[in-house]
Amino acid sequence: MSKPEPKVEDPYLWLEEVLGDKPLSWVAERNATSKAELEAAPGFGALRDRLRRIYDSKEKIPTPQVRGKYVYNFWRDDTNPRGLYRRATLAEYKKPAPKWELVLDLDALAKAEKENWVWHGADCLYPKYERCLLHLSRGGADASVLREFDTVKKQMVEGGFTLPEAKSSVHWKDIDTVYVGTDFGPGSLTDSGYPRIVKEWKRGTKLEAAKTLFEGQKTDMVVSGERQFDHGKEIDWISRSPSFFTEELHVRNGDKYEKIDKPEDAEASVWDGQLLLRLRSAWTIAGKTWPAGALLSTPLADYRAGKREMIMLFEPKPNTSLESYMGLKTAFMTVELEDVKSSVFVHTRTKNGFVRTKVDTSPMSSVWAWAYDEHTSDDYWLMESNFTAPETLALGSATKKTRAEVVKKNPAFFEAAGLEVVQRFATSKDGTKVPYFQIAKKNLPLDGSAPTLLEGYGGFEASMTPSYHAATGAGWLERGGVYVVANIRGGGEYGPAWHQAALKENRQRAYDDFIAIAEDLVARKVTTTAKLGIMGGSNGGLLMGVMMTQRPDLFGAIVCRVPLLDMMRYHKLLAGASWMEEYGDPDKPEERAALAKFSPYQNLKSGTRYPRTLFTTSTRDDRVHPGHARKMVARLLELGQDLLYYENTEGGHGGAANNEQRAYMDALAFTFLGKQLGLPAK
């Protein structure tokens, strides 16, 4: 019988006490050092102020959300740092300078209540949208406070639905009833910190009296309840997610629940009586095999009756994937990627099935599409951009053959003249071709002289598409730097297989992909290792930590934001348990062994010189624990490494609670990179 591994004591566990006096004193000391160096660097103040002006620009597109007869928008600028919830008619919205009707001033509310409210959205009750459930966060944390709001009286509802701060899931059933999952007390949350129990809560009654409808397992990710309004019909759903990429759906009928028979890892939704299934794995049913990545459609009533005749709305190819999809009143839309570039299609229903029509969009672009109002209209919004062209908002129609009408345009926030975007492919360790985008001045001299910034993510089936990055343009490209975006495995650029190729014990493939791109940039003499910097956040922050520990020789500087770094304990910190399907379970010996090979915190070694790194995180990040970054920095300092650390006291997982903080954090990053890689300030 083999002896158990000796338990290694972590000398920096005390830094996991988020609000402890000793850890916060340590943070303050590190922050002071970083501020002193970077704020004094040439160009820091000018860049910070410029980024603030960009984020606060009154010329930027107010993103529309149609609710009934109004176009709603949440807006932040220099005079409204916390934001305004406002509305206008469509005709007014289309004007160059709309006259908005104020619905809620979040700055005024925060001042009156002495709270640092950060807007997390409003769930408004269809079809009148006169009552909304507001989600308000303290300082940007995922956890939020729930308040009921009256959009007619423009005030909070006295005696209305309210919940204290928690990672709640609350949805309207009707004007007097909500489905609620929240922290009901001990045992009511999953290991990931999300609701385990769904209750039906009636207006005017205490939360304790709410009727329990459904209970999940402690090991689940989350359980929730919701009423869907589908073309005038009501469907009540109970959803149970055993893990990040799996979901059970139950149709509620009184006290009875009918589980929808579907692959557990298939994403399901309903539109106009059709059950839509987005497959993550190949599925053989009724003698036919549907490929992973496909989007299937079938009448929900037929499916519940046992029929399994389906049509494929999206058929994946080796170089394509489904980015998003949405229903309109009578038509359907898909946004698809082909070698990481967006295309949009309208699917119109006919007697012989759906007819697929391509929508006019720009090449080498990223497109975000959403319904104008799926209950009443076949119109849709298109937000389009690329690395050098700012966002354009258009309003189109699935039933008209005219090109979508451009409604708003963002100004150019940096000088893009003379820049060239190219897509290249690097060969990874196992022979896989991995795409990346390179943005640089035309006729870039291939002599290794260009300071280069490489970004990556590679996780959770998220794709990095060619969209406009105002901060990168102003803070890096304008100064003469090269910017590169890596589309490594773990992302969704080529569908579920691209993601699944880098799960758990195969995680190293994502890191090999990133290394291959970095080596390709050096081999092509775009840059040198001394002038090659990398940046990533969250799962991308983990990528940065792995690059630091596996290839310290390959990079001249690293910016590691809100990162995961201790992969032996990540599942015990905040929402970490919900990501075990992605990374593996440290409590299972074979999965722990795979994690141990790349976990950055455990792979730091004495005698190694690591690239100079700026670590940033947020005290209020209640998704990825700030202890990851704190402990990594403490260990590196113990090893005598030269680095910088900055922890924002607010901001949540996004790292910043408002535009001022966002501009400051971004200025820190680009100033640090320029200083380390030899890119002069403007």
N, C-alpha and C positions, 0 to 999 in steps of 0.2 A: 504493500500500500504506500503510495507516494505521499510525502509530507506536504502539508499545505504551504503555500508561499508565505514567507514571513511578512507580517503587516508593516508597511513602511509608514511611519508617522509623517504627516504633512506639517512642517513647521509654520506654515503660513495660513492655516485654517482660520485664524483669528481675523483675517482680512475678509472672510465671508460674512462677518457681522456687518450688514450694510450700513446701519446707522450708529454703530458703536463709536464712542469717543476716540478710542485709540486708532481704529481704522480711518476715521474722518480726519484726524490729526495727520496721519500718514499721507492721506490724499492731499490735504492742504499744502503740505511741504512739497510734494511732487508737482502739484499744480503751479506753485510759486516759481519753481525752477524752470518749468516749461514756458510759463508766461514771460518770465524775465528774458529768456533767450529769444523766443520767437517774436514777441511784440517789438523787440529792439531790432529785429532783422530789417534790412532795407525793403521797402515796399509793403510790409505787413499791413500798416494802417490804411494805406491807399487801397489795397486789395480787399480788406475787410469792409471798408466803406462802399466800395464798388459792388461787392456781392450783396450787401444790404440793400443798395438801390435796386439791384436786379430783382431780388426777392420781393421787395416792396413796390415794384413798378405798378403804377396805376394804368399802364398800357397793356398789361398782360391779360390774357383771355380769362374772363370769369367763367369757370366750368359750369355748364348748365345741368340742372336736374329738374325735369318737368313733373309737376304734381298738379293734376287738374288743369285749371286755366292759367296757372302761373309757371314761370321759369324761376326756380330757386337757385341760389348760389351762396356759398360761404366764402367770405372774402377777408384777407388779412393784408395790411399795409403798414406804413410807418405811423399813421395816426390811429390805426385800429390793430395793434399787435396781437391781441387775442382773437379778434375777428367779429364780423357782422354776418348774421343770417338775414338774407334779404330776398326780395322777389320782384318780378316785373312781368308784364305780358310778353308774349313772343315778339310782337311788333315793336315794343319798346326795347326789348333785349337786342334786337337786330341793329338798333341805332348805334352810331359810333360812341356816343356817351349816354347810355341809358339813364333814365331817372328811376332809381331803385326805391322801392318801399321797404323801409326797415321793419324786420320782424323781431329780431333780438340782437341787442348789443352785448356781446360777451364781455367786453372790457368793463362796461357799466355794471353788469351783473357781478363780475369778479370783485370790483371795487366795493360794491354794496355789501357783498357777503364775505369780503376779506379772504377770498380764495384765489389761487392761481389756476383758474379754469383753462383747460385746453380742450378744444372741440373734438369730439369723437363721433359726431354724426347724429342724425335725427331719423327715427323710424316713424313715419306718419301713416295714419290709418286710411286705407282705401275705402270708398271712392271720394270722400269729401276732403280728406287730408286736413281736417280741422283740429285734430289732436295728434300730437307727436310725443314720442318717448325720446328725450334727449339723453345722450351719453356724454357726460362731462368728466374729464380726467384731471386729477390734481398733478400738475407738472409734467404731463405727458405719459404717465404710466399706462400700461394696458388696462389695468383695473380702472373702472369708472363708476361714477355716481349716476343713478337714474332719476330723472325728473319728468313729470308729465307737463306738457306745454300746450296752450291753446293758441292756434295761429290766427284765430279771428280776433280774440281779445288781446293777443300778443303779450301774454303773461303766463306764469306758471299756474297750474290748476291747483286751487286750494283744496287740500284733502285728496289730491290725485295720487296716482301711482308713483311711489318713490322707493328707492333702494339705496342703502349705504354703499360705500366703495367696495367693489368686488369685481371679479371677472365674470360678470353675469351674462346670461343669454335670455333676453326678454323680447317677445313678439306679440303683437295684437292678435286677439281672436275676434273680438268685437269691441264696441265702445265701452263696455263695462267689464271686459274680461281680457286677461293676458295669460300667455304661457310663460312661465318663469322658471329659470334655473339660476341659482345663485348660491351663496354661502349661507345655508340654512343652519349651520352649526356643525359640530364634530361629525365626521363621516359623510358629509354631504358633497364633498369635492373629490375629484379623481386625484391620482398621484401627480398629475400634471397641473393641478390647481384650478381646473375648470369644473363646471357643474356636473354632478353625477345623477341628479334627480330633477325631473320636470314636474311642475305643479300647475294647476289651473287656479288663478288668483282673481277673485271677484272684487269689483270696486266696492269700497266702503268696508271691507273686511280686513282683519289683520293678516299679515303674511303667514303667521303661524297656523291660521285656519285654512290656508289654501289646500286644495285637494291634490294629493299625490297621484300622478298618472303613470309614471314610469321611472324605474330605477335601473341604472347601468351598473357596471362593475367598477370597483375601485381602480383597476388597472386600465380602464377605458381612457380615451383622451377627453371626450366630452359627450354630453347628451343634451338635446334641445327639442323644443316643440314649436310649431309654427302653423299658422293658417295661410294657405296660398289662395290668392284670388286669380283664377285662371279664366279669362274671358267671361267674367260674370259668375263663374261657378266656384264654390268654396271647397277646398280640400284641406283637411287637417293632417299634419304629418308629425310623427315623432321620429327623430333621427338619433341614432346611437353610433358613435364613431369609436370602434375598439382601438383604432390606431390612427396615425396621421393620414394614411392613404386608404383606409377602409371605412365603410359606412353601411349600416343597416337602416332601411327605411320602413316605417310602419304607417299604414293609413289608419287613422282613428275614426271610429264610428261609435259614438257614445262611449261605453266602457269596453268596447272590443277593438282589438288591434290586429290588422292584417299585415304580415310582413311581406314586402315585395320580394319575390324570388328573383334575385339577380346575382351576378358575381360580386363578392364582397368588396373588391377593389374597383368596381365600376362606379363612375360618378353618375348619379341619376337626377333628372329634373323633369318637370311636366310643363308643356306648352300647348295650349289649345287642344287639350284632350289627348295629346301625344306623349308617351313616355319616351324620354331621350336618355340613351345610355352611352356614356363615353368610356370606352374600354381601356384599361391599363394592361390587361393580359389578353391573349388570344382566347376566344370563347367558342366552344363547340356546342351547338344547341339545334335540335330538330334536324340533325343530319348535315348541318352547315357550320363551317368554322369561320368566325369573324375575326379579323386581325386586331392585334393590340394597337391602340391609337385611333381606332375607328369611332365614328359617331353614328349610332343607330337610332331609328325612330319606328315606333309602333303605337297603335291606338291603346291607351291605357286600359280601357274597358276590356278589349280583346285579350290583353296581356294578363289581366287579373283573372280572366275566364279560362286561362291556360293555353291560349294561342301563342305561338312563337314565330310568327311571320313578321319579318322586319325589313326595312330598307336602310341603306347606308347613305347618310348625308355627307359624310366625309370618309374618303378611302385613303389611308396613308400610303405614301411611297417612301423609298429609302431616304430621300432627301427632303421630305415634307413632314409637317406636324400641324396639329390643330392648336392654335393659340387661344382662341376664345369663340364663343357662339352665343347668340341671343335671339329671342323670338320677337316678332312684331305682331301687328294685329292679324294679318293673314299670311305673311311671309316669314322667312327665317334667314339669319345671316351667320356666316362663319368668317373668322379672321384666321388665315392660314400662313404658315411659314414655309418658304422654299429656300433652302440653304440660308436660313435665318433672316430672310427678307419677307416683308408682309405682303399678302394679297387678300382682298376682300371679295366675298361672293354672296349674292342674294339667291335664295332658294325659294322659288315661287311654286305654290301647290297647283297642280292641274289634275284632270281626271286620270291621267296616266302617271301620276307621281310628281315629284319635284323637278322643276327645271332650274338649272344652275347657271347664273349669269355673273360674269366678272365685273366688279366695280372699278372705275377709273381711279387709280392711285399712282403715286410716283414710285419709280424704281429705287432700290436700296433704301427703303424707308421702314419706319415703324408706324403702325396704325392701331388706334384704339377706337372701337366702335361700340355704340350702345343705343338702345331703343329710345325714340323720342317719348313715346307712351304706348307700351305694348297693348294696353287695353283698348285704345281708341284709334291708333294711327299706324300706318305703314312707313312713317318717316323714321329716319335714324340720324344720329350724330356721328361724324367722323373726325377724329383728331389725328393729324398726320404730321410727322417730322422726320428728320434724319440728322446725321452727325453735324451737318453744316447749315441746315435750313430749320428755322424755328417753327413752332407749332402753328398749324392752320386748322381752324374749326369750320367744318362744312355741314350743311343740313341736306340730306338726300331723301329720296323716296323709292321704296321697293316696287311701286306700281307705275312709276313714271320713267320714261327712258332718257330723261334729261340728266345731265351731269349734276352732281351734288353742288349746291350753292354755297360758296364761301361766305361765311357769316362774320368770322373774326380772324385776325392774324396777330401773332405775337411779334413784337419788334425783334430785330437782331440784337442780341445782347453781347456779341463779340464779333470781331472782324474775321470773317471766314474767307475773304477773297484770297485766292492763291492756295487754298487748302485742297487736298486730294484725298478721297476715300478709296481704299482698295481692300478687297477681301482676299486673304491668303489661307493656305492650309499647311499646318505643320504635321509631321509624322510622329506619333507618340511611340512609346517604348514597345507596345504590342503591335505596331503597324497601323493603327487606326489614324485616319486623316482627321485632324481637328481644325475647324475654321477659326479665324480671327480677323477682326477689322483693324486696319491701320489708318490713322488720320494724321497727315503730315503735309508740309509744304510740297508743292509740285517740284519735281526734279531734286528731291532730297539727296544730298551727297552721301553716298554709301561709303563713308570713311570712319564710321564708329563715333562720330563727334556729337550726335544728337542725344541730349537728355531725353529719356523715354519713360513714360508711365504706362504700366501694364495693369489692367484691372481684371478681376475674375470673381466668380461666385461658385458655380458648379454644385448646386444642390437643390433638393425639394422640387425638381421638375420646373424650375424657374428659368426663363430664357432671357438672355441679355441681347436685346435687339438694337438696331442702329437708330437711336433717338437722340434728340438735342440735349446736350449737357452744358447749360449756360456757365456754370461755375468752372467746369473743366476748360471751356473755351476761353473764359476771361483769365483764369488762374494758371493756365498751362499752354494751350495752343497759341494764343496771341503772343506769348513770350518766346515762341520758337520751339517749344517742346513737341515731341511726338506722343500721340495718345493711341493706345492699343487696347481693344476689348477682346477677351478670350472667351470662346464658346465651348468650354470644356465639358466632358461628361459629368453626369450628376444633374445637369440642367435639363430643360425640356426642348431644346432647339431642334432635335430630331425625334421627338415623341417619347413615349414611355421607355423604349429600349435604351435610349441615350441616358435617361435618368437611372434606370435599373442597372445599367452596366457598372455604376460606381457606388452601389449600396453596400453597406456593412463590410464584409471581408474583402470586397473589391474596391474599397474607397481609394486605394492607392492609384487607381487608374485616373481619377480626376487630377491628382497631384502630378502624375507623370505627364498628363496632357498639358498642364500649365508649364511645367519645366520644359517640355518640347517646344512650346511657343517662345518661351524666353530664350532658349538656346538658338532657335531659328532667327530671332531678331539679332542676336550677336553674330551668328554665322553669316547672315546677310549683310553685316556691317552697318545695320541701322544704328546700332549703339554698341557700347561695351558694357561689361558687367559693372564697372564702376559708375556708369551713367544710367543704369537700368534700375528704375524704382517700381515698386508694386504697391497696390492699395486694394483693400477689400473690407467688407463689414459683415458682421453676424457670422453666417456660415462662410462667407468670404473672409472674415477675420480668422476663422480656423484655418482656411487656406493659407493666409499670410503666416500664421504660426508654424504651419508645416513647412512652408518654404524656408522660413528662417532656420529651422532645425535640420531639415534634410539637405538644403542646398545653400548654406550661408555664403558660399563662394560665388554665387550666381547673381547676387543683387547688391546694389549700392545703397539702397534705402528702402524702408518698408513703412507704410501707414496701416496700422491694424486697428479697426474700428469695431466697437461693441462685440468683441469676439467670444467664441467658445475656445477654450484652450486646455482645460483640464478634462479630458475625455474619460477619466476614471471615475469622476464624480458628477459629470454633467447631468446625469439622470436624477440626481438628488437635489438639484438646484433649480428652483422656480419651475418653469414650463419644460425643463429638460426631459422629463419622462416621456413627453409626447413625441420625441424625436428618435426613439429607439429603433423604429422601423427604418429610419434613414441610416443611423450610425451603428446600431448594435447595442446589446445589453451588457454593460460591464459586470453584471452579476452572473453571467453565463461564461464559464471558463473559455470556451472556444472563441466567443465574440470579444471577450475581454482581451484575449491574446492579440486579436487583430487590431483592436483599438490601441493597445499598448505600443504597437509598432509605429504609430504616427501621432499619438497624443503629444502635442507640443510641450506642455508643462513637464511631463515625465521624461522627455527626450532632450532636455537641456544638459549640456555637458561642460565640465570645467576644461579649460585649455583651448576652447574654440572661440574664435573671434566672430561674433554675429554682426550682420549689417545693422547700422544704426537705425533704430525704429522709434516711431511715435505711436504710442498706444493711446486710444481715446475710448471712453465709455461714459455711462450715465448712472448716477446714484439712483435715479428713478426708473432704471431699466428693470422691469419686473418680468421680462421674458428671458433674456440672457443675463445671468447674474453678473454684476460688476466684479465679483470675486475672481472670475476667470482672468481678467486683465490685471487686477491688483496683484494676484499671486504670481503670475508670470513675471511681472515687473520686479517684484520683490526678489524672486529667485535670480533673475538676470543681474540685479544690482549686487546680490550676494556673490555672483560670479565675476564681479568687477566690470560688467559691460556698461558702455556709455549709451544712454537712451533717454527718451522723454516720455512723460505720461501726463495726460490731462483728463480729468473726470468732471464732466458737467454735472452740477447738482440737480438739474432738471432734465427733461427731454425724453424719458422713456427709451424704447428701443431705437427710435429714430435719432437719438442723440441730441436733439434740440427741441425745445418747447415752443419756440417762436422764430421769426425771421432773423432777429438780432443774434440769437444764439447760433442759428444755422450758419449765418455769414461768418461768425467768429470761428466756429469749428472748421469750416471749409478753408478759411484763411490760414488757420494753423497748419492744416494738412498741406496745402500748396506751397506755403512759405517754407515749411520743413523740407519738402521734396526738392524745391528749387535750390535751397541752401546746400543740401547734401549732394545733389547731382550736377551742380554747376550751371543752373539755368538762371540767368540774371533777372532781377526784378525790373518791371517796366518803369 
